[in-house]
Amino acid sequence: MSQHTPSYYAASANDDSRHPKLDGDLQTDVCVIGGGYTGLSAALHLAEAGFDVVLLEGERIGWGASGRNGGQICTAYNKPMDEIEVLVGKEGAQAFWDVEVMAKQLIRERVEKHNIDCDLTWGYLHTAAKPSHMRWVTDTFDEWARYGYTDTEVLDKTEVQERVGTEAYHGALWEQNGGHLHPLNYVLGLARAAKEAGVQIFEETRATDVQQGANAKISTPSGTVSATYIIAAGNGYLGNLIPHLHHRVMPVKSFILATEPLGEEQARSLIRDNDSVTDSNNICNYIRLSADNRMLFGGRANYTGMEPKDLFPYMRPRMLRIFPQLADARLDYCWGGTLAITLDRMPHVGKVGDNLFFAHGYSGHGVALSGMAGKLIADAVQGTAEKFDVMARIKHQPFPGGPIRMPMLAIGMLYYKLKDMMS
Ligand SMILES: Cc1cc2nc3c(=O)[nH]c(=O)nc-3n(C[C@H](O)[C@H](O)[C@H](O)COP(=O)(O)OP(=O)(O)OC[C@H]3O[C@@H](n4cnc5c(N)ncnc54)[C@H](O)[C@@H]3O)c2cc1C
């Protein structure tokens, strides 16, 4: 039976519901492939709007990135707004910004409406890992203010060190409307809400073939689903199921370490206000406390698709560089997962043919954006595609390199790693 990857999240999951395997042939309005935030969000909205929805998950709900991530609810995109303006113009960039604001609002609304117990907490620190990165902090403060977002504050070195127990950071941009949550409990809550709304969820049911057409057909090892619409929401785990999408995202592995519970006092000495913390390195650290006061330290990036055999020694030195005071802390969990990046680091949202919608490649910003992308797909299926069309305006290029694209990217990232090491 498929299990969640062993992690702090799996160990503290608050819902162990199982869903059956597909057994036979079904006809439905919409077939969603993938049981993470993107797929469940689309499924939930469509079921609430009266559509008949079937969702196929190859493993378990939340088995992919949605059940393993850092839980950090980020603001904006993995690209500065002025570069987005170059891609889609000022008006388009404003629409992208609005989508991002709505994405975070959607998490708030869902948690309240569906009573999802997922430790949702607000407050976010974007720290400067080098003195020269303070320029990024102040530029971002100004840029976000131009988009009307002023719940932010620039902190100097002394101020950031009062909030985060390390000498590694030289200042920060603090914001009120970023935050963090328990990612697996959030996705399990979405699945419960989707099921209550009428979505038929099947686990351990991998879509192995998709035939598009007026009555599209999705094959699995244990049955088929015929559908008017298909939504591909497999993100970094989709593989080559939809050839048009395959080379437009690159699967990337990231890793998280969880210490033992540290107690309230030590936890607050590490992150005083329980904010989410990231740093400005190209390959960034993402850091936060769990509800039971563990340090959850995420980072590294691996483009080979392989996971080191023992993840503890792989991640521990990275954490100790920032928090040497944790040298004696017991390490309870360390795990990895696969996210998807695009060539230009903007989410890839769109349509293949008349009736296959997709969204993926959130490039590290998917906790909030994926839920919103699922909702925009649901809106587009219902005929309201205004915001969906804005997102689909970015024409994503495939990663160059064909079969050697992974080694090429690995070399590219080595360059960024070296850049991070230089002051
Ligand atoms: C370690 C890690 C840390 C991260 N940290 C953050 C963070 O702090 N903040 C942030 O914003 N983002 C973060 N991310 C990214 C974020 O988790 C993702 O962007 C987001 O979860 C994407 O959701 P999704 O539903 O699109 O994809 P996923 O959650 O990956 O779900 C895809 C699902 O589709 C299923 N699937 C694939 N192919 C098929 C098929 N053929 N048939 C049936 N099912 C299929 C998979 O089994 C999987 O469960 C992180 C990711 C990782 C891995």
The ligand as a Gaussian input file, in Angstrom:
#p B3LYP/6-31G(d) Opt

LIG

0 1
 C       10.954000      19.714000      -0.422000
 C       10.071000      20.774000      -1.038000
 C        9.951000      22.000000      -0.408000
 C        9.115000      22.973000      -0.955000
 N        8.921000      24.116000      -0.244000
 C        8.043000      25.037000      -0.687000
 C        7.745000      26.155000       0.110000
 O        8.198000      26.284000       1.257000
 N        6.900000      27.089000      -0.400000
 C        6.333000      26.958000      -1.639000
 O        5.582000      27.844000      -2.050000
 N        6.572000      25.857000      -2.407000
 C        7.387000      24.895000      -1.941000
 N        7.577000      23.758000      -2.654000
 C        6.833000      23.579000      -3.921000
 C        5.376000      23.193000      -3.660000
 O        5.306000      22.148000      -2.738000
 C        4.726000      22.771000      -4.990000
 O        4.830000      23.843000      -5.903000
 C        3.263000      22.425000      -4.867000
 O        3.032000      21.510000      -3.826000
 C        2.766000      21.863000      -6.195000
 O        1.523000      21.240000      -6.021000
 P        0.948000      20.322000      -7.176000
 O       -0.376000      19.854000      -6.726000
 O        1.004000      21.060000      -8.463000
 O        1.990000      19.135000      -7.316000
 P        2.279000      17.896000      -6.328000
 O        1.947000      18.230000      -4.934000
 O        3.636000      17.395000      -6.614000
 O        1.206000      16.837000      -6.750000
 C        1.262000      16.133000      -7.960000
 C        0.612000      14.785000      -7.713000
 O        0.305000      14.201000      -8.973000
 C        0.494000      12.817000      -8.858000
 N        0.696000      12.314000     -10.212000
 C        1.682000      12.614000     -11.093000
 N        1.514000      11.959000     -12.255000
 C        0.388000      11.240000     -12.106000
 C       -0.304000      10.343000     -12.958000
 N        0.140000      10.051000     -14.193000
 N       -1.438000       9.746000     -12.521000
 C       -1.905000      10.018000     -11.271000
 N       -1.279000      10.863000     -10.397000
 C       -0.142000      11.450000     -10.823000
 C        1.700000      12.652000      -7.958000
 O        1.717000      11.380000      -7.344000
 C        1.498000      13.799000      -6.972000
 O        0.867000      13.382000      -5.778000
 C        8.416000      22.750000      -2.170000
 C        8.533000      21.514000      -2.791000
 C        9.342000      20.535000      -2.241000
 C        9.445000      19.200000      -2.913000

